[in-house]
Amino acid sequence: MIHGAYRFPRQDAVIYGRPAHEAVIELAKRYNASRLFILTTQSLGGTLAAKLAANLGPLCVGSFDAIASHSPRSDVIAGAAAAREAKADLLIALGGGSVIDATKLMQLCLWANFTETEQLSPYRMGRGDDRKDASLIPAGVRMIAIPTTLSAAEFTPFAGVTDGGKRIKESFTHPDFAPRAVILDPAVTLNTPQRLWSSTGMKAIDHAVEQLCNLERVPMGDAVAAEGLRLLAKGLAATHEDPADLEARANCQHGMWLAISGAATGRGMGASHAIGHTLGGSYGVPHGITSCITLHATLSWNRDYSIDRQTLVSRLMGKRALPAADVVRDLVKTLGLPWRLSELLLGASHFRAIAEHTMHDRSIRTNPRPIRSADDIVEILELCA
């Protein structure tokens, strides 16, 4: 008999099929919020964020549009300071995974009145005598999220934030980090660069695949990951052919929601995610691009240990007769995305350092094929060289 637990995030609602600004106004009323503050990137600050602010009218009391890729700690502190000064009572994260993860941690800064980057250090996940439990800090101002990519950060209570001084990406968590509500409006994604849209879609596929290939079976997790993978494979191909296809974009959004929901079982990811964390935090590789390169190689390395599950992956992606590694790699190529480390100018001379750093990532512990040393990581890297 299987055993385990499925953990639902502390979210009130996921709203879809409606214009984003209408949903925000409805949520503000529901939450009795009257001072909304927008967090976003510089590229969206003068376009989508400005349009949203105008639609919100006096409800919007300001914005911060300086969140960089991989959510630097310094941007978290600066954004929290801006929201604090504006006396915000509801944060709106508008953007991709970096914006949403940064805003999650801004909440902690507001709750605990953190004003310096070093104040965050004791609350990062991991082992050590200096660690403190963030969940003991009472929640205050919360956030809602309007995603413009498919990274799916808005559906988890975890935040990946980069320590710029150490050049490493670290994880933080609190039960109330997950946005109170998520708004899925495919129209706000129309201006998302196609490369970013497709690559974060591959990250979402990575979520589904590493859940389905996990050796631990969880009925709820497997079901949502499977349907998420089916919708993503179909939707990404369709949006590549016609970027203006809102129905296909909506399918991708629902797919990434289902795919990440498979992880709510807590059974962990695998080596593709672990290596991706290193490539992102230490080498600046964008979130989605890491999965384009690492997932097919990880599937190939794991194949003999998860052949039945990989057969299911191939079927769900519409290529029943091909190995899952080939199906994933072919989709990456079709989308016009990089699939080898050499395309990022990362050669064999980097492999040992990448592997040794990756050995500290918790996702290697739940890889289907046991990873016993950095040599195993190097083997995977060689498969995507």
C-alpha positions as CSV (number, residue, x, y, z in Angstrom):
1,M,0.0,0.0,0.0
2,I,1.4,3.4,-0.9
3,H,1.5,6.2,1.7
4,G,2.2,9.9,1.7
5,A,0.6,13.3,1.7
6,Y,-0.5,15.8,-0.9
7,R,0.0,19.4,0.3
8,F,-2.2,22.1,-1.2
9,P,-0.7,25.6,-1.2
10,R,-2.3,28.3,0.9
11,Q,-4.1,29.9,-2.1
12,D,-7.6,31.2,-2.2
13,A,-8.1,31.0,-5.9
14,V,-6.8,30.6,-9.4
15,I,-8.7,32.9,-11.8
16,Y,-8.7,32.3,-15.5
17,G,-10.6,33.3,-18.6
18,R,-10.9,36.9,-17.5
19,P,-8.9,40.1,-18.1
20,A,-6.2,40.4,-15.5
21,H,-7.1,43.9,-14.3
22,E,-10.7,43.0,-13.7
23,A,-9.6,40.0,-11.5
24,V,-7.2,42.2,-9.6
25,I,-10.0,44.7,-8.7
26,E,-12.3,41.9,-7.6
27,L,-9.5,40.4,-5.4
28,A,-8.7,43.7,-3.9
29,K,-12.3,44.2,-2.9
30,R,-12.4,40.6,-1.5
31,Y,-9.2,41.2,0.6
32,N,-10.3,44.7,1.7
33,A,-7.1,46.0,0.1
34,S,-6.8,49.6,-1.1
35,R,-3.1,50.2,-1.6
36,L,-1.9,47.9,-4.3
37,F,1.8,47.8,-5.3
38,I,3.2,46.3,-8.5
39,L,6.5,44.4,-8.7
40,T,7.9,43.7,-12.1
41,T,10.9,44.0,-14.4
42,Q,12.3,46.9,-16.3
43,S,11.1,45.4,-19.6
44,L,7.5,45.3,-18.4
45,G,7.5,48.5,-16.3
46,G,6.7,50.9,-19.1
47,T,4.3,48.5,-20.9
48,L,2.2,45.9,-19.1
49,A,2.8,47.3,-15.6
50,A,2.0,50.8,-16.7
51,K,-1.2,49.6,-18.4
52,L,-2.2,47.6,-15.3
53,A,-1.6,50.6,-13.0
54,A,-3.7,52.8,-15.2
55,N,-6.6,50.2,-15.2
56,L,-6.4,50.0,-11.4
57,G,-6.5,53.8,-11.0
58,P,-6.3,55.0,-7.4
59,L,-6.0,51.4,-6.1
60,C,-2.4,51.4,-7.3
61,V,0.0,53.3,-5.1
62,G,3.2,52.6,-7.0
63,S,5.5,50.1,-8.6
64,F,9.0,48.7,-8.6
65,D,10.4,47.6,-11.9
66,A,14.0,46.7,-11.2
67,I,13.9,42.9,-10.5
68,A,16.6,41.1,-12.4
69,S,16.9,37.5,-13.6
70,H,17.3,34.9,-10.8
71,S,15.9,37.2,-8.2
72,P,19.0,38.8,-6.6
73,R,18.8,39.4,-2.9
74,S,19.6,43.1,-3.4
75,D,16.5,43.5,-5.6
76,V,14.4,41.7,-3.0
77,I,15.5,44.2,-0.3
78,A,15.0,47.2,-2.6
79,G,11.6,46.1,-3.7
80,A,10.5,45.5,-0.2
81,A,11.7,49.0,0.8
82,A,9.7,50.5,-2.0
83,A,6.5,48.6,-1.0
84,R,7.1,49.6,2.6
85,E,7.5,53.3,1.8
86,A,4.2,53.1,-0.3
87,K,2.4,51.5,2.7
88,A,1.2,48.7,0.4
89,D,-1.4,46.3,1.7
90,L,-1.4,44.0,-1.3
91,L,1.6,43.1,-3.6
92,I,1.0,42.3,-7.3
93,A,3.8,40.3,-8.9
94,L,3.6,40.8,-12.7
95,G,6.1,38.8,-14.7
96,G,7.9,35.5,-14.8
97,G,9.5,33.3,-12.2
98,S,12.2,35.8,-11.1
99,V,9.6,38.5,-10.3
100,I,7.3,36.1,-8.5
101,D,10.1,34.4,-6.4
102,A,11.5,37.9,-5.5
103,T,8.1,39.1,-4.4
104,K,7.6,36.0,-2.3
105,L,10.7,36.9,-0.3
106,M,9.8,40.6,-0.2
107,Q,6.8,39.4,1.9
108,L,9.2,38.0,4.5
109,C,11.2,41.3,4.4
110,L,8.0,43.2,5.1
111,W,6.8,40.8,7.8
112,A,10.1,40.8,9.7
113,N,11.2,44.4,8.7
114,F,14.4,43.2,7.0
115,T,16.3,46.0,5.4
116,E,19.7,44.3,4.7
117,T,20.5,41.4,2.5
118,E,22.4,39.5,5.2
119,Q,19.3,39.4,7.4
120,L,18.0,36.8,4.9
121,S,20.9,34.4,5.3
122,P,19.6,32.5,8.4
123,Y,16.3,31.7,6.7
124,R,17.6,30.0,3.6
125,M,16.8,26.3,3.4
126,G,19.4,23.7,4.3
127,R,21.3,22.4,7.2
128,G,23.5,24.3,9.7
129,D,23.5,25.7,13.2
130,D,22.8,29.2,11.9
131,R,19.5,28.3,10.3
132,K,16.2,29.8,11.5
133,D,12.7,28.7,10.6
134,A,11.0,31.3,8.5
135,S,7.6,29.8,9.2
136,L,7.8,31.1,12.7
137,I,7.5,34.7,11.4
138,P,3.8,35.7,11.3
139,A,2.5,36.6,7.9
140,G,1.4,40.1,7.1
141,V,1.1,41.7,3.7
142,R,0.5,39.0,1.0
143,M,0.8,38.9,-2.8
144,I,-1.2,37.9,-5.9
145,A,0.5,36.9,-9.1
146,I,-0.1,37.5,-12.8
147,P,2.4,35.3,-14.6
148,T,3.7,36.2,-18.1
149,T,5.8,33.0,-18.5
150,L,5.3,29.3,-17.8
151,S,7.8,28.9,-15.0
152,A,5.0,28.2,-12.5
153,A,6.7,29.8,-9.5
154,E,3.3,31.2,-8.5
155,F,2.0,27.8,-7.4
156,T,4.6,27.0,-4.8
157,P,5.6,28.3,-1.3
158,F,9.3,28.2,-2.3
159,A,11.4,31.1,-3.6
160,G,14.7,30.7,-5.4
161,V,16.9,33.8,-4.8
162,T,20.5,34.5,-5.8
163,D,23.2,35.6,-3.3
164,G,25.1,37.9,-5.6
165,G,28.2,37.9,-3.5
166,K,28.5,34.1,-3.4
167,R,27.0,33.7,-6.9
168,I,24.8,30.9,-5.7
169,K,21.0,30.4,-5.9
170,E,19.4,29.5,-2.6
171,S,15.9,28.4,-1.6
172,F,13.6,30.0,1.0
173,T,10.2,28.8,2.1
174,H,7.2,29.8,4.2
175,P,3.7,28.4,4.1
176,D,2.3,31.8,3.1
177,F,4.9,32.6,0.4
178,A,2.5,31.2,-2.2
179,P,0.4,34.0,-3.7
180,R,-3.1,34.3,-2.2
181,A,-4.4,34.2,-5.7
182,V,-3.1,33.6,-9.2
183,I,-4.5,35.2,-12.4
184,L,-4.0,33.3,-15.6
185,D,-4.7,35.7,-18.5
186,P,-3.2,34.5,-21.8
187,A,-3.6,38.0,-23.2
188,V,-0.9,39.4,-20.9
189,T,1.6,36.8,-22.3
190,L,1.3,38.0,-25.9
191,N,4.3,40.4,-25.6
192,T,6.4,37.8,-23.8
193,P,9.4,37.0,-26.2
194,Q,8.8,33.7,-28.0
195,R,12.1,32.3,-26.8
196,L,11.2,33.1,-23.2
197,W,7.7,31.7,-23.5
198,S,8.9,28.4,-25.1
199,S,11.9,27.9,-22.8
200,T,9.8,28.4,-19.6
201,G,7.4,26.0,-21.2
202,M,10.2,23.5,-21.3
203,K,10.8,24.2,-17.6
204,A,7.2,23.3,-17.0
205,I,7.6,20.1,-19.0
206,D,10.7,19.4,-16.8
207,H,8.4,19.7,-13.7
208,A,5.9,17.2,-15.2
209,V,8.5,14.7,-16.5
210,E,10.6,14.6,-13.3
211,Q,7.4,14.0,-11.3
212,L,6.2,11.2,-13.5
213,C,9.7,9.6,-13.5
214,N,10.1,9.7,-9.8
215,L,10.2,6.2,-8.3
216,E,7.6,7.1,-5.7
217,R,4.0,6.8,-7.0
218,V,1.4,9.3,-5.9
219,P,-2.0,9.1,-7.6
220,M,-2.9,12.8,-7.4
221,G,0.6,13.9,-8.3
222,D,0.9,11.5,-11.2
223,A,-2.6,12.5,-12.6
224,V,-2.0,16.2,-12.7
225,A,1.5,15.9,-14.0
226,A,0.4,13.6,-16.8
227,E,-2.4,15.9,-18.0
228,G,-0.1,18.9,-17.6
229,L,2.5,17.3,-19.8
230,R,-0.1,16.5,-22.5
231,L,-1.4,20.0,-22.5
232,L,2.1,21.5,-22.6
233,A,3.5,19.4,-25.4
234,K,0.4,20.2,-27.6
235,G,0.2,23.9,-26.6
236,L,3.9,24.7,-27.0
237,A,3.9,23.3,-30.5
238,A,0.8,25.3,-31.3
239,T,2.1,28.6,-29.9
240,H,5.3,28.1,-31.9
241,E,3.3,27.9,-35.1
242,D,1.0,30.7,-34.2
243,P,2.1,33.0,-31.3
244,A,-1.2,34.8,-31.3
245,D,-3.2,31.6,-30.6
246,L,-4.8,32.5,-27.2
247,E,-6.5,29.2,-26.8
248,A,-3.1,27.4,-27.1
249,R,-1.5,29.9,-24.7
250,A,-4.3,29.2,-22.2
251,N,-3.7,25.4,-22.6
252,C,0.0,26.1,-21.8
253,Q,-1.0,28.0,-18.7
254,H,-3.2,25.2,-17.5
255,G,-0.6,22.7,-18.4
256,M,2.1,24.4,-16.3
257,W,-0.3,24.8,-13.4
258,L,-1.0,21.0,-13.4
259,A,2.6,20.1,-14.0
260,I,3.9,22.0,-10.9
261,S,0.9,20.7,-8.9
262,G,2.4,17.2,-9.2
263,A,5.3,18.5,-7.0
264,A,2.9,19.2,-4.1
265,T,3.4,15.7,-2.9
266,G,6.9,16.7,-1.7
267,R,8.5,13.6,-3.4
268,G,11.1,15.8,-5.0
269,M,12.4,16.4,-8.5
270,G,15.6,15.0,-10.1
271,A,19.0,15.7,-11.6
272,S,17.7,17.9,-14.3
273,H,16.4,20.4,-11.8
274,A,19.5,20.0,-9.6
275,I,21.9,20.8,-12.5
276,G,19.6,23.6,-13.6
277,H,19.8,25.3,-10.3
278,T,23.6,25.4,-10.6
279,L,23.6,26.6,-14.2
280,G,21.1,29.3,-13.2
281,G,22.6,30.5,-9.9
282,S,26.3,30.2,-10.7
283,Y,26.4,30.7,-14.5
284,G,23.5,32.9,-15.2
285,V,21.7,30.6,-17.5
286,P,18.0,31.5,-17.8
287,H,15.4,29.3,-15.9
288,G,13.9,27.7,-19.0
289,I,17.0,27.2,-21.0
290,T,18.5,25.0,-18.3
291,S,15.7,22.5,-18.8
292,C,16.2,22.6,-22.6
293,I,19.7,21.3,-22.0
294,T,19.5,19.1,-18.9
295,L,16.2,17.3,-19.2
296,H,16.9,15.1,-22.3
297,A,20.4,14.2,-21.0
298,T,19.0,13.3,-17.6
299,L,16.3,11.1,-19.2
300,S,19.0,9.4,-21.2
301,W,21.2,8.7,-18.1
302,N,18.2,7.5,-16.1
303,R,16.6,5.4,-18.8
304,D,17.3,1.9,-17.5
305,Y,16.0,2.9,-14.1
306,S,12.7,4.4,-15.2
307,I,11.9,2.8,-18.6
308,D,8.2,2.3,-17.9
309,R,7.7,5.9,-16.8
310,Q,9.7,7.3,-19.7
311,T,7.5,5.3,-22.1
312,L,4.5,7.1,-20.5
313,V,6.3,10.4,-21.1
314,S,6.7,9.6,-24.8
315,R,3.1,8.6,-25.1
316,L,1.8,11.8,-23.4
317,M,3.9,13.9,-25.7
318,G,2.5,12.2,-28.7
319,K,5.6,10.2,-29.8
320,R,4.9,6.8,-28.4
321,A,7.5,5.0,-30.5
322,L,10.5,7.2,-29.5
323,P,12.6,7.2,-26.4
324,A,11.6,10.0,-24.0
325,A,15.0,11.7,-24.3
326,D,14.7,11.9,-28.0
327,V,11.1,13.3,-27.8
328,V,12.2,16.0,-25.4
329,R,15.3,16.9,-27.4
330,D,13.3,17.0,-30.7
331,L,10.7,19.4,-29.1
332,V,13.5,21.7,-27.9
333,K,14.9,21.7,-31.5
334,T,11.5,22.4,-33.0
335,L,11.1,25.3,-30.7
336,G,14.4,26.7,-31.9
337,L,16.0,26.5,-28.4
338,P,19.5,25.5,-27.4
339,W,19.9,21.8,-26.4
340,R,23.7,21.6,-25.8
341,L,26.0,23.3,-23.2
342,S,28.4,24.2,-26.0
343,E,25.7,26.5,-27.4
344,L,26.1,28.5,-24.1
345,L,29.9,28.4,-24.4
346,L,30.1,26.0,-21.4
347,G,32.7,23.3,-22.2
348,A,34.1,20.3,-20.5
349,S,36.5,22.5,-18.4
350,H,33.4,23.7,-16.4
351,F,31.9,20.2,-15.8
352,R,33.8,19.3,-12.6
353,A,32.9,22.6,-10.9
354,I,29.2,22.3,-12.0
355,A,29.1,18.7,-10.8
356,E,30.6,19.4,-7.4
357,H,28.3,22.3,-6.8
358,T,25.3,20.3,-7.9
359,M,26.0,17.6,-5.4
360,H,24.8,20.0,-2.7
361,D,21.4,20.3,-4.3
362,R,18.6,18.3,-2.6
363,S,17.0,17.3,-6.0
364,I,19.8,14.8,-6.6
365,R,18.6,12.7,-3.7
366,T,15.3,11.9,-5.5
367,N,16.7,11.1,-8.9
368,P,15.5,7.8,-10.2
369,R,19.0,6.5,-10.8
370,P,21.1,7.0,-7.6
371,I,23.7,9.7,-7.9
372,R,26.6,8.7,-5.7
373,S,29.3,11.2,-6.7
374,A,30.1,14.2,-8.8
375,D,31.4,11.8,-11.5
376,D,27.7,10.8,-12.1
377,I,26.8,14.5,-12.7
378,V,29.8,14.8,-15.1
379,E,28.4,11.9,-17.1
380,I,25.0,13.7,-17.5
381,L,26.8,16.9,-18.5
382,E,28.7,14.9,-21.1
383,L,25.4,13.8,-22.6
384,C,24.4,17.4,-23.3
385,A,27.9,18.7,-24.2
